[in-house]
Amino acid sequence: MASILIIDDHPVARLAVRILLEKDGHTVVAEADEGHQALKMINEHHPDLIVLDLDIPGLSGIELIVKLRAAEYRGGILVLTARDDDHYLSRCMSTGADGFVGKRNNLEELGDAVRAVMRGYGYFPLKRRDNKGTNKMPEAEVDAIKNLSSREFQVLQHLARGMKVIDISEIMHISNKTVSTYKTRILTKLALSSTLELIDFARRHHLD
């Protein structure tokens, strides 16, 4: 059985995950509700597997994955998130996650995902979409999102939620000037001309 660290800023979600994991015989060595705290705990406990949400304060889930893989963390990384759009799955795969489970599935897949990752397999099941095609976004827009760096992607999410540059700089621990630079790059890459267009774009792609 595996030693596991849970990262989620919702206590109820962490409890539900802990119960399921312990029921399967795994040991939950620690829990974290914020990215920087999680990084410290991972370095302290060296868990076999990390189960993390993408929407966490401090370092985002995706940014945390990038840092862990850059530091040569060799344990499994399983993303458990309500954000199950294509660009999130693709970004998690490209940054080094080993599995991706949507919370919308009521955690039914968590056990299977953990077993797959611990055996050395990736777990990226096809998402269950309706086949009406009404939610399909222009391919060029989807490709543009994929071309954003992890930092740019995080700034985009904060801007989409109506946050000011100064507040984003504090959350991400970077300067106002750096945030503004990221914002300019985002507008250029997405072929947008204003913050209002950016917010509309983000909401259409469920990035807010």
Accessible surface in RSA format (square Angstrom, percent):
REM  Atomic radii and reference values for relative SASA: ProtOr
REM  Chains: A
REM  Algorithm: Lee & Richards
REM  Probe-radius: 1.40
REM  Slices: 20
REM RES _ NUM      All-atoms   Total-Side   Main-Chain    Non-polar    All polar
REM                ABS   REL    ABS   REL    ABS   REL    ABS   REL    ABS   REL
RES MET A   1   173.48  89.8  99.57  65.9  73.91 176.0 105.41  89.6  68.07  90.2
RES ALA A   2     4.15   3.8   1.12   1.7   3.03   6.9   3.46   4.9   0.69   1.8
RES SER A   3    28.93  24.4  27.11  36.2   1.82   4.2  21.45  45.7   7.48  10.5
RES ILE A   4     0.00   0.0   0.00   0.0   0.00   0.0   0.00   0.0   0.00   0.0
RES LEU A   5     0.00   0.0   0.00   0.0   0.00   0.0   0.00   0.0   0.00   0.0
RES ILE A   6     1.85   1.1   1.85   1.4   0.00   0.0   1.85   1.3   0.00   0.0
RES ILE A   7     0.70   0.4   0.00   0.0   0.70   1.7   0.00   0.0   0.70   1.9
RES ASP A   8     4.85   3.4   4.85   4.8   0.00   0.0   2.34   5.5   2.51   2.5
RES ASP A   9    47.44  33.2  30.81  30.7  16.63  39.3   6.54  15.4  40.90  40.8
RES HIS A  10   103.23  56.4 103.23  71.7   0.00   0.0  58.72  60.5  44.51  51.8
RES PRO A  11    88.13  64.2  83.40  76.0   4.73  17.2  84.24  69.6   3.88  24.1
RES VAL A  12   120.51  79.3 119.79 108.4   0.72   1.7 119.99 104.3   0.52   1.4
RES ALA A  13    22.86  21.0  14.98  23.1   7.87  17.9  21.94  30.9   0.91   2.4
RES ARG A  14    36.56  15.4  36.56  18.6   0.00   0.0   2.04   2.8  34.52  20.9
RES LEU A  15    99.80  55.6  97.81  70.0   1.99   5.0  99.50  69.9   0.30   0.8
RES ALA A  16    36.31  33.4  30.17  46.6   6.14  14.0  35.37  49.8   0.94   2.5
RES VAL A  17     3.24   2.1   3.24   2.9   0.00   0.0   3.24   2.8   0.00   0.0
RES ARG A  18    65.35  27.4  65.35  33.3   0.00   0.0  18.74  25.6  46.61  28.2
RES ILE A  19    98.09  55.8  94.27  70.2   3.82   9.2  96.58  69.5   1.51   4.1
RES LEU A  20    65.13  36.3  63.56  45.5   1.57   3.9  63.98  44.9   1.15   3.1
RES LEU A  21     1.94   1.1   1.94   1.4   0.00   0.0   1.94   1.4   0.00   0.0
RES GLU A  22    79.79  45.8  63.84  48.3  15.94  38.0  23.29  45.1  56.49  46.1
RES LYS A  23   169.45  82.7 132.72  81.4  36.73  87.5  87.77  79.0  81.68  87.0
RES ASP A  24    57.98  40.6  39.46  39.3  18.52  43.8  11.72  27.6  46.26  46.1
RES GLY A  25    41.24  50.9   0.00   N/A  41.24  50.9  28.27  77.6  12.97  29.0
RES HIS A  26    17.12   9.4  10.90   7.6   6.23  15.9   7.67   7.9   9.46  11.0
RES THR A  27    82.40  58.6  79.41  80.5   2.99   7.1  49.40  66.3  33.00  49.9
RES VAL A  28    13.64   9.0   0.00   0.0  13.64  32.9   0.00   0.0  13.64  37.0
RES VAL A  29    51.03  33.6  25.70  23.3  25.33  61.0  31.96  27.8  19.06  51.7
RES ALA A  30    13.00  12.0   4.88   7.5   8.12  18.5  13.00  18.3   0.00   0.0
RES GLU A  31    46.60  26.8  33.58  25.4  13.01  31.0  13.20  25.5  33.39  27.3
RES ALA A  32     2.01   1.8   0.00   0.0   2.01   4.6   2.01   2.8   0.00   0.0
RES ASP A  33    63.61  44.6  61.59  61.3   2.02   4.8   7.59  17.9  56.02  55.9
RES GLU A  34    43.03  24.7  43.03  32.6   0.00   0.0  28.27  54.7  14.75  12.0
RES GLY A  35     0.00   0.0   0.00   N/A   0.00   0.0   0.00   0.0   0.00   0.0
RES HIS A  36    72.74  39.8  65.64  45.6   7.10  18.2  50.20  51.7  22.53  26.2
RES GLN A  37    68.37  38.2  61.48  44.9   6.89  16.4  28.88  61.5  39.49  29.9
RES ALA A  38     0.00   0.0   0.00   0.0   0.00   0.0   0.00   0.0   0.00   0.0
RES LEU A  39    44.68  24.9  44.68  32.0   0.00   0.0  44.68  31.4   0.00   0.0
RES LYS A  40   150.61  73.5 143.80  88.2   6.81  16.2  91.25  82.1  59.36  63.2
RES MET A  41    43.44  22.5  43.44  28.8   0.00   0.0  43.44  36.9   0.00   0.0
RES ILE A  42     3.02   1.7   2.99   2.2   0.03   0.1   2.99   2.2   0.03   0.1
RES ASN A  43    92.66  63.9  81.76  79.0  10.90  26.2  25.79  62.1  66.86  64.6
RES GLU A  44   117.26  67.3  87.62  66.3  29.64  70.6  41.13  79.6  76.13  62.2
RES HIS A  45    73.14  40.0  49.31  34.3  23.83  61.0  30.87  31.8  42.27  49.2
RES HIS A  46   134.40  73.5 118.36  82.3  16.03  41.0  79.84  82.3  54.56  63.5
RES PRO A  47     3.73   2.7   0.00   0.0   3.73  13.6   0.15   0.1   3.58  22.3
RES ASP A  48    62.31  43.6  54.69  54.4   7.62  18.0  10.43  24.6  51.87  51.7
RES LEU A  49     0.00   0.0   0.00   0.0   0.00   0.0   0.00   0.0   0.00   0.0
RES ILE A  50     0.04   0.0   0.04   0.0   0.00   0.0   0.04   0.0   0.00   0.0
RES VAL A  51     2.07   1.4   1.81   1.6   0.27   0.6   1.81   1.6   0.27   0.7
RES LEU A  52     1.07   0.6   0.32   0.2   0.74   1.9   1.07   0.7   0.00   0.0
RES ASP A  53     9.05   6.3   8.02   8.0   1.03   2.4   0.16   0.4   8.89   8.9
RES LEU A  54     8.06   4.5   4.36   3.1   3.70   9.3   4.36   3.1   3.70   9.9
RES ASP A  55    50.67  35.5  40.67  40.5  10.00  23.6  28.85  67.9  21.82  21.8
RES ILE A  56    13.67   7.8   0.00   0.0  13.67  33.0   2.15   1.5  11.52  31.3
RES PRO A  57    65.50  47.7  55.20  50.3  10.30  37.5  64.91  53.6   0.59   3.7
RES GLY A  58    10.26  12.7   0.00   N/A  10.26  12.7   5.07  13.9   5.19  11.6
RES LEU A  59     6.91   3.8   6.68   4.8   0.23   0.6   6.91   4.9   0.00   0.0
RES SER A  60    15.50  13.1  15.50  20.7   0.00   0.0  11.93  25.4   3.57   5.0
RES GLY A  61     0.00   0.0   0.00   N/A   0.00   0.0   0.00   0.0   0.00   0.0
RES ILE A  62     8.12   4.6   7.93   5.9   0.20   0.5   7.93   5.7   0.20   0.5
RES GLU A  63     9.98   5.7   9.88   7.5   0.10   0.2   6.85  13.3   3.12   2.6
RES LEU A  64     0.00   0.0   0.00   0.0   0.00   0.0   0.00   0.0   0.00   0.0
RES ILE A  65     0.20   0.1   0.20   0.1   0.00   0.0   0.20   0.1   0.00   0.0
RES VAL A  66    56.73  37.3  53.93  48.8   2.80   6.7  55.37  48.1   1.36   3.7
RES LYS A  67    83.71  40.8  77.62  47.6   6.09  14.5  29.32  26.4  54.39  57.9
RES LEU A  68     3.71   2.1   3.71   2.7   0.00   0.0   3.71   2.6   0.00   0.0
RES ARG A  69    63.62  26.7  49.48  25.2  14.14  33.7  34.90  47.7  28.72  17.4
RES ALA A  70    82.39  75.8  44.86  69.2  37.52  85.4  57.08  80.4  25.31  67.0
RES ALA A  71    79.12  72.7  45.31  69.9  33.80  76.9  56.97  80.2  22.15  58.7
RES GLU A  72   121.03  69.5 105.48  79.8  15.54  37.0  35.27  68.2  85.76  70.0
RES TYR A  73    32.52  15.2  20.27  11.5  12.24  31.9  28.48  21.4   4.04   5.0
RES ARG A  74   205.42  86.2 167.98  85.6  37.44  89.1  71.24  97.4 134.18  81.3
RES GLY A  75    16.03  19.8   0.00   N/A  16.03  19.8  11.49  31.5   4.54  10.2
RES GLY A  76    10.52  13.0   0.00   N/A  10.52  13.0   6.37  17.5   4.14   9.3
RES ILE A  77     0.06   0.0   0.06   0.0   0.00   0.0   0.06   0.0   0.00   0.0
RES LEU A  78     0.00   0.0   0.00   0.0   0.00   0.0   0.00   0.0   0.00   0.0
RES VAL A  79     0.00   0.0   0.00   0.0   0.00   0.0   0.00   0.0   0.00   0.0
RES LEU A  80     4.21   2.3   4.10   2.9   0.11   0.3   4.10   2.9   0.11   0.3
RES THR A  81     0.46   0.3   0.46   0.5   0.00   0.0   0.00   0.0   0.46   0.7
RES ALA A  82    49.08  45.1  46.80  72.2   2.28   5.2  46.84  66.0   2.24   5.9
RES ARG A  83    36.23  15.2  34.93  17.8   1.30   3.1  13.14  18.0  23.09  14.0
RES ASP A  84    20.98  14.7  20.98  20.9   0.00   0.0   2.30   5.4  18.68  18.6
RES ASP A  85    15.49  10.8  15.49  15.4   0.00   0.0   2.30   5.4  13.19  13.1
RES ASP A  86    80.93  56.7  77.78  77.4   3.15   7.4  18.46  43.5  62.46  62.3
RES HIS A  87     9.84   5.4   8.88   6.2   0.96   2.5   6.49   6.7   3.36   3.9
RES TYR A  88     1.12   0.5   1.12   0.6   0.00   0.0   1.12   0.8   0.00   0.0
RES LEU A  89    23.80  13.3  23.80  17.0   0.00   0.0  23.80  16.7   0.00   0.0
RES SER A  90    36.13  30.5  30.16  40.3   5.97  13.7  16.99  36.2  19.14  26.8
RES ARG A  91    19.83   8.3  14.86   7.6   4.97  11.8   9.31  12.7  10.52   6.4
RES CYS A  92     0.00   0.0   0.00   0.0   0.00   0.0   0.00   0.0   0.00   0.0
RES MET A  93    95.82  49.6  77.68  51.4  18.14  43.2  68.26  58.0  27.57  36.5
RES SER A  94    94.81  80.1  51.53  68.8  43.28  99.7  52.40 111.6  42.41  59.4
RES THR A  95    25.71  18.3  12.91  13.1  12.80  30.5  19.70  26.5   6.01   9.1
RES GLY A  96    23.67  29.2   0.00   N/A  23.67  29.2  20.89  57.3   2.78   6.2
RES ALA A  97     9.07   8.3   0.00   0.0   9.07  20.6   0.00   0.0   9.07  24.0
RES ASP A  98    42.16  29.5  39.28  39.1   2.89   6.8   7.19  16.9  34.97  34.9
RES GLY A  99     0.00   0.0   0.00   N/A   0.00   0.0   0.00   0.0   0.00   0.0
RES PHE A 100     5.70   2.9   4.05   2.5   1.65   4.3   4.05   2.5   1.65   4.7
RES VAL A 101     0.64   0.4   0.00   0.0   0.64   1.5   0.64   0.6   0.00   0.0
RES GLY A 102     6.00   7.4   0.00   N/A   6.00   7.4   2.17   6.0   3.83   8.6
RES LYS A 103    46.41  22.6  37.45  23.0   8.96  21.3  29.57  26.6  16.85  17.9
RES ARG A 104   150.48  63.2 121.31  61.8  29.17  69.5  59.98  82.0  90.51  54.9
RES ASN A 105    40.14  27.7  33.76  32.6   6.38  15.4  10.44  25.1  29.70  28.7
RES ASN A 106   116.24  80.2  94.73  91.5  21.51  51.8  24.42  58.8  91.82  88.7
RES LEU A 107    32.64  18.2  27.88  19.9   4.77  12.0  28.05  19.7   4.59  12.4
RES GLU A 108   136.33  78.3 104.75  79.2  31.57  75.2  43.47  84.1  92.86  75.8
RES GLU A 109    16.58   9.5  16.12  12.2   0.46   1.1  15.13  29.3   1.45   1.2
RES LEU A 110     1.24   0.7   1.24   0.9   0.00   0.0   1.24   0.9   0.00   0.0
RES GLY A 111    16.87  20.8   0.00   N/A  16.87  20.8  10.95  30.0   5.92  13.3
RES ASP A 112    73.73  51.6  68.63  68.3   5.10  12.1  15.10  35.5  58.63  58.5
RES ALA A 113     0.00   0.0   0.00   0.0   0.00   0.0   0.00   0.0   0.00   0.0
RES VAL A 114     0.62   0.4   0.62   0.6   0.00   0.0   0.62   0.5   0.00   0.0
RES ARG A 115    93.93  39.4  90.69  46.2   3.24   7.7  39.64  54.2  54.29  32.9
RES ALA A 116    19.40  17.8  15.61  24.1   3.79   8.6  18.89  26.6   0.51   1.4
RES VAL A 117    12.13   8.0   2.29   2.1   9.84  23.7   2.29   2.0   9.84  26.7
RES MET A 118    77.39  40.1  48.80  32.3  28.59  68.1  48.84  41.5  28.55  37.8
RES ARG A 119   168.92  70.9 137.49  70.1  31.43  74.8  47.21  64.5 121.71  73.8
RES GLY A 120    70.52  87.0   0.00   N/A  70.52  87.0  35.97  98.7  34.55  77.4
RES TYR A 121   147.74  69.0 142.29  81.0   5.45  14.2  97.79  73.5  49.95  61.6
RES GLY A 122    53.56  66.1   0.00   N/A  53.56  66.1  19.47  53.4  34.09  76.4
RES TYR A 123    39.33  18.4  37.43  21.3   1.90   5.0  27.11  20.4  12.23  15.1
RES PHE A 124    54.35  27.2  26.14  16.2  28.21  73.4  26.69  16.2  27.66  79.2
RES PRO A 125    42.17  30.7  26.60  24.2  15.57  56.6  39.08  32.3   3.09  19.2
RES LEU A 126   164.42  91.6 151.81 108.6  12.60  31.7 154.35 108.4  10.07  27.1
RES LYS A 127    48.45  23.6  24.95  15.3  23.50  56.0  17.22  15.5  31.23  33.3
RES ARG A 128   170.94  71.8 134.14  68.4  36.80  87.6  74.83 102.3  96.11  58.2
RES ARG A 129   115.06  48.3  91.49  46.6  23.57  56.1  54.80  74.9  60.26  36.5
RES ASP A 130    82.08  57.5  54.99  54.7  27.09  64.1  34.55  81.3  47.53  47.4
RES ASN A 131   154.05 106.2 116.82 112.9  37.22  89.6  38.91  93.7 115.14 111.3
RES LYS A 132   166.52  81.2 132.31  81.2  34.21  81.4  83.57  75.2  82.95  88.4
RES GLY A 133    48.53  59.8   0.00   N/A  48.53  59.8  31.16  85.5  17.37  38.9
RES THR A 134   107.16  76.2  70.31  71.3  36.85  87.8  69.39  93.2  37.77  57.1
RES ASN A 135    97.64  67.3  82.60  79.8  15.05  36.2  25.06  60.3  72.59  70.2
RES LYS A 136   173.89  84.8 141.88  87.1  32.01  76.2  99.92  89.9  73.97  78.8
RES MET A 137    50.66  26.2  41.44  27.4   9.21  21.9  33.61  28.6  17.05  22.6
RES PRO A 138    72.93  53.2  60.76  55.4  12.17  44.2  72.39  59.8   0.54   3.4
RES GLU A 139   134.36  77.1 124.03  93.8  10.33  24.6  45.28  87.6  89.07  72.7
RES ALA A 140    78.36  72.1  63.35  97.8  15.01  34.2  69.91  98.4   8.46  22.4
RES GLU A 141    40.79  23.4  38.85  29.4   1.94   4.6  17.34  33.5  23.45  19.1
RES VAL A 142    29.27  19.3  29.27  26.5   0.00   0.0  29.27  25.4   0.00   0.0
RES ASP A 143    62.96  44.1  61.72  61.4   1.24   2.9  22.04  51.9  40.92  40.8
RES ALA A 144    16.74  15.4  12.97  20.0   3.77   8.6  16.55  23.3   0.19   0.5
RES ILE A 145     0.02   0.0   0.02   0.0   0.00   0.0   0.02   0.0   0.00   0.0
RES LYS A 146   101.03  49.3  77.06  47.3  23.96  57.1  37.51  33.8  63.52  67.7
RES ASN A 147   103.84  71.6  86.06  83.2  17.78  42.8  20.00  48.1  83.84  81.0
RES LEU A 148     4.30   2.4   0.00   0.0   4.30  10.8   0.04   0.0   4.26  11.5
RES SER A 149    51.13  43.2  39.82  53.1  11.31  26.1  48.70 103.7   2.43   3.4
RES SER A 150    24.20  20.4  16.87  22.5   7.33  16.9  10.12  21.6  14.07  19.7
RES ARG A 151    60.38  25.4  59.81  30.5   0.57   1.4  21.35  29.2  39.03  23.7
RES GLU A 152     3.97   2.3   3.97   3.0   0.00   0.0   0.00   0.0   3.97   3.2
RES PHE A 153     4.73   2.4   4.73   2.9   0.00   0.0   4.73   2.9   0.00   0.0
RES GLN A 154     6.96   3.9   6.72   4.9   0.24   0.6   3.73   7.9   3.23   2.4
RES VAL A 155     0.00   0.0   0.00   0.0   0.00   0.0   0.00   0.0   0.00   0.0
RES LEU A 156     0.00   0.0   0.00   0.0   0.00   0.0   0.00   0.0   0.00   0.0
RES GLN A 157    14.40   8.1  14.40  10.5   0.00   0.0   0.56   1.2  13.84  10.5
RES HIS A 158    16.43   9.0  16.43  11.4   0.00   0.0  16.24  16.7   0.20   0.2
RES LEU A 159     6.49   3.6   5.07   3.6   1.42   3.6   5.09   3.6   1.40   3.8
RES ALA A 160     0.26   0.2   0.00   0.0   0.26   0.6   0.00   0.0   0.26   0.7
RES ARG A 161   104.32  43.8  70.68  36.0  33.64  80.1  44.18  60.4  60.14  36.5
RES GLY A 162    53.75  66.3   0.00   N/A  53.75  66.3  26.38  72.4  27.37  61.3
RES MET A 163    50.56  26.2  38.23  25.3  12.33  29.4  33.01  28.1  17.55  23.3
RES LYS A 164   145.56  71.0 139.43  85.5   6.13  14.6  87.55  78.8  58.00  61.8
RES VAL A 165    39.04  25.7  35.79  32.4   3.26   7.8  35.79  31.1   3.26   8.8
RES ILE A 166    91.64  52.1  90.11  67.1   1.53   3.7  90.11  64.9   1.53   4.1
RES ASP A 167    58.69  41.1  57.50  57.2   1.19   2.8  12.12  28.5  46.57  46.4
RES ILE A 168     0.00   0.0   0.00   0.0   0.00   0.0   0.00   0.0   0.00   0.0
RES SER A 169     7.62   6.4   5.83   7.8   1.79   4.1   1.39   3.0   6.24   8.7
RES GLU A 170   116.61  66.9 100.36  75.9  16.25  38.7  45.20  87.4  71.41  58.3
RES ILE A 171    63.14  35.9  54.61  40.7   8.53  20.6  61.99  44.6   1.15   3.1
RES MET A 172     7.08   3.7   0.02   0.0   7.06  16.8   3.11   2.6   3.97   5.3
RES HIS A 173   125.60  68.6  92.30  64.2  33.30  85.2  73.56  75.8  52.04  60.6
RES ILE A 174    37.39  21.3  20.29  15.1  17.11  41.2  30.51  22.0   6.88  18.7
RES SER A 175    62.75  53.0  47.31  63.1  15.44  35.6  51.52 109.7  11.23  15.7
RES ASN A 176    71.56  49.3  68.05  65.8   3.51   8.5  22.23  53.5  49.33  47.7
RES LYS A 177   168.97  82.4 160.74  98.6   8.23  19.6 108.87  98.0  60.10  64.0
RES THR A 178    47.76  34.0  44.70  45.3   3.06   7.3  23.81  32.0  23.95  36.2
RES VAL A 179     0.00   0.0   0.00   0.0   0.00   0.0   0.00   0.0   0.00   0.0
RES SER A 180    50.26  42.5  48.43  64.6   1.83   4.2  31.23  66.5  19.03  26.7
RES THR A 181    55.91  39.8  50.72  51.4   5.18  12.3  37.43  50.3  18.48  27.9
RES TYR A 182    33.00  15.4  33.00  18.8   0.00   0.0   5.90   4.4  27.11  33.4
RES LYS A 183    48.33  23.6  48.33  29.7   0.00   0.0  16.17  14.6  32.16  34.3
RES THR A 184    85.65  60.9  84.78  86.0   0.87   2.1  58.54  78.6  27.11  41.0
RES ARG A 185   117.52  49.3 113.63  57.9   3.89   9.3  32.58  44.5  84.94  51.5
RES ILE A 186     0.00   0.0   0.00   0.0   0.00   0.0   0.00   0.0   0.00   0.0
RES LEU A 187    30.76  17.1  30.59  21.9   0.17   0.4  30.62  21.5   0.14   0.4
RES THR A 188   102.89  73.2  82.09  83.2  20.80  49.6  70.45  94.6  32.44  49.0
RES LYS A 189    87.90  42.9  63.99  39.3  23.91  56.9  53.39  48.1  34.51  36.8
RES LEU A 190    10.82   6.0   0.00   0.0  10.82  27.2   0.98   0.7   9.83  26.5
RES ALA A 191    93.44  85.9  58.26  89.9  35.19  80.0  69.78  98.3  23.66  62.7
RES LEU A 192    32.48  18.1  18.44  13.2  14.04  35.3  20.11  14.1  12.37  33.3
RES SER A 193    93.01  78.6  59.76  79.7  33.25  76.6  51.02 108.6  41.98  58.8
RES SER A 194    43.68  36.9  37.98  50.7   5.70  13.1  38.49  82.0   5.19   7.3
RES THR A 195    48.37  34.4  44.59  45.2   3.78   9.0  35.05  47.1  13.32  20.1
RES LEU A 196   143.65  80.0 138.25  98.9   5.40  13.6 138.59  97.3   5.06  13.6
RES GLU A 197    76.51  43.9  71.11  53.8   5.41  12.9  32.89  63.6  43.63  35.6
RES LEU A 198     0.00   0.0   0.00   0.0   0.00   0.0   0.00   0.0   0.00   0.0
RES ILE A 199    30.03  17.1  30.03  22.4   0.00   0.0  30.03  21.6   0.00   0.0
RES ASP A 200    78.47  55.0  74.67  74.3   3.80   9.0  22.76  53.6  55.71  55.6
RES PHE A 201     3.49   1.7   3.49   2.2   0.00   0.0   3.49   2.1   0.00   0.0
RES ALA A 202     0.00   0.0   0.00   0.0   0.00   0.0   0.00   0.0   0.00   0.0
RES ARG A 203   135.47  56.9 123.42  62.9  12.06  28.7  37.61  51.4  97.86  59.3
RES ARG A 204    90.48  38.0  82.11  41.9   8.37  19.9  58.27  79.6  32.21  19.5
RES HIS A 205     2.95   1.6   1.32   0.9   1.63   4.2   1.52   1.6   1.43   1.7
RES HIS A 206    98.70  53.9  95.13  66.1   3.57   9.1  62.93  64.9  35.77  41.6
RES LEU A 207     0.00   0.0   0.00   0.0   0.00   0.0   0.00   0.0   0.00   0.0
RES ASP A 208    58.59  41.0  43.33  43.1  15.26  36.1  14.23  33.5  44.36  44.2
END  Absolute sums over single chains surface
CHAIN  1 A    10635.4       8574.5       2060.9       5859.3       4776.1
END  Absolute sums over all chains
TOTAL         10635.4       8574.5       2060.9       5859.3       4776.1
